[in-house]
Amino acid sequence: MEFDELRTHVGNELKRRFWEHRAMPSLSQGRVRMDGWLKVELTGILAEMGEAEPAFKLPKGRAAVRAGDWLVEVASLPTDFAFANTKAGPGSLADDVKDLRKLIKRLRKGRGRHRAAVFFAVYPFGDLHEKDWAAHRARIDKALGGVLMEDRFSFQSGVTGRLYAGLVQANVKAAPQIIKAAPQSVTMLKPILVDKKPADRPRRAPGTPAPILEKENITLPSV
C-alpha cells in the first residue's frame, strides 16, 4: 500500500466519522482533544484494509498502529483561533504542536523497516486562520521531512477544521551551517616619509635612490 492510498482511505473515513458521530458537535464546540477516540477509530479503519496491530511499541512508552508495513499515529490539535459558538480551549496550540513533533520523532526512531505516517486534525480552523497557522505548520513540516497533505472537514456543529496526513521520512537533513571565514592578513606598503608641503619637501639629489617602503600587516574584518 502506497502513501496516497493510505491517506485517501484513512482521511475519508475520519472525515465521515467527524461528521456522523453524535459526540462530535459538543467536543468540537468545546475544543476538546480526542486522541483516544481517534486512535480507536484509526485502528478500526486500518483493520478494514487488512490486519492491524494497535499496540506496536515506540520509544518512551508510546504505541502506534501497525498495518502491513506501515506504522500510523493520530493526534488532535484544538486551536485557540477565534470561532463562533465555541468555548475557550483549555490547552495551548503551541504545546500541542510540540507534542506532535515529539511523536513524529518517536515514529522515526521506532519505525525500523516500517514506513511511518501521522494523521492529525486541527480545529476550529477557518479560512481566516491561515496566517495564524503558518508558523506551526512550518515546524511540523520540518519535523516530518516528507510530504504533508491537507484536507478540509466539518462537524455538524458548524465548526470547521483541517485534516493533515504526513509522511515521516527516515532521515531529516540538517539546515546548512554558515561558516564565517577566518580573518585574512593582507600586506600593504606604507612609505616611511611623511608627506609634506611642496616648499618644505627636501629634494632628492641626482643619483640618490628612491625612499624605501616598509611592509605593514592589516587584518581585515571577517565577512
N, C-alpha and C positions, 0 to 999 in steps of 0.2 A: 504493500500500500504506500503510495506516494503522499507527500505533504498536502498537495492540493485536494486529493480525495479525502484525507483525514479532516482537514479544516472545513471543507464544504459540508460533509455529513455531520460532524460534531457541531459546527456552527449553526446549521439549520435546525437541528434538534434542540439545541439550547435556546435559540430564539423562540421556538414554538412553546417550550416549557415556560419561559419567562412570561409569555402572553396567557397561557392557559391555566397555570397553577393558581389556585384560589388564594393562596397566601401572598402572592407577589404584589398586589396593589398596596397592601399595608406595609410590607417590607420595603418597597421602593419609595413610598412616601416618607417612611421613617429613616431612610438612608442606612438601612441595616446591612451589615456584612452577612453573606450567605455562603461562605466557603464550604461548610459541612454539607449543605443541601446540594451544592454544585458538584461536590465530589461523588455523592451517591448517584446523581443523575448522569455524570460523566461515565461512571462505571457501567451503568445500565446501557448507555448509548454504545459504548465500545463493545459490550457483551453481545449486542445485536449484530455487530460486524464480525464476531469471532470470539475466541477465548480471551477473557480479561482477568487479570490478577490485580485486585485493588490495593494490595499492600506490599508493593515492591520497595524494599528499604533503600532510602537515600541517606547521605551523611547527616548527622545530628538529629536522628530520630524521625525525619520526615519520610513519608511513604507516597510513592507515585503509583498511578495505574499503569500496568503493563498490558499492552495489546499487540501481540505479534512481536515485531522488532522495534516497537515504539514504547517510550515512556512518556506519559502525558500527565500534566498537572493543570489545576484550575484555581482561579482566585477571583475575588470580587473586590472592587475598589470604589466605595461610595465617595463622592466628591463633596467639596464644600462650596460648589458653584451655586449661585442664586437660581432657584427654580420654583415656579408657582406651586402652591398646595403641597409643599414638603416641609418637614421638620428640620431643625438643625442637626447635623451629623455629630455623633459622639467622638469620632476619631479625626485623625489628620491624614489628608491625602498624601502628603509628602512622606509620612511614616509608612503608609501602606505601600507606596511605590518602592520605598527602601526595602521592605519585607519581600516584595515581589522580586527585586533584583537579587536578594539573597537566595530565594527559591530557585531562580534561574541558575545561579552558581552551583547550587546543590544538584540540580539536574545534570549540569555539565560534568560535575565531579563524579557522580554516581552512575552515569549512563553506561559505562563500559562499552560494549559493542552495539548497544541500542542507539536508535535515533531518539531525539527528545523534542517535545513541543509543549507549549503552555498556552492555555486559553484564559482570558481574564475579561470581566465585564466592568465597565466604568459607567456610573450613573449617580445622580442625574447628569445628563450631558446633552446640551443643545448646540445649535449652530453658532451661537454667540460665544461659546466657551472654547473655541479652537485655540485662541492665543493663550488662554489660561492653562491649557493642557499641553502646549507645545514643549515646554521645558521638561515636563515629566516624561513625555513620550521620548524625547531625545535621550534621557538617561536609560530608559528601558531598551531602546534601540541599541545603545552602546553595550548594555549587559548581554543582550541576545547575540549580537554579532551576525545575525541572519535576517531572514525575511520576517516582516511584521505586517499582517494584513488586517484591515479594518472593515467592520460591517456595522450597520445600524439596527437597533431593535427598539421595541416599545413594550411597556407594561399597560394593562388595562386601566391603570390609574391615570394615564396620560403622561407619565414620566417616561422620558426617552433616554437612551444610552448608546454606548459603543461597545461592540464585542470584538476583541482582538485575538488573533491566532498568531503565535510567534514560533519560529523555527530556531531552536537552540544550536548554534554552531559548536563544533568540537573545540575550537580554539578561537580566541578573540585577539586580534592584533593590537598590540600596544600603540598608543599615539606616538608619532615620531618625536624624538627629543631634539631640541635646538641646542647645539653645542657652540658656545662662544669661542671665537678664535683667540689664541694667546697673543698678548701684546707683541708687536713686531718692532725690532730695532732698526732704524734707518740711519745711515751715515750721511751727514751733511757737511759741507765745507763752510767754514767761517773765517773771514780774514782777521789776521792779528791786528792790523792797523785800523784805527777808528777814523771814520770819515770826518774830514774837516772842511772848513770853508776853502774855496779855491785859493784865496790870498794867503792863507796860513799853511796850506799843504806843502810840505817840502818837495822840491823837485828832485827826481832821480837822475843822478849823473849818467852821462852816456857810458854804456858798458856795464852798468850796475844791474844785477838780476832782479826780477820782479819779486814782490813780497811773498813769503811762504804762507800757504793756507793750512791751518790746523784742522783736524777732524774732531767733530763733536757728535756724540750719540744722543738722539732724541727718541723717546718712547711714545709711539702713537697710541691713543686710546683704542680699546677693543670695540668691534662693531656689534 
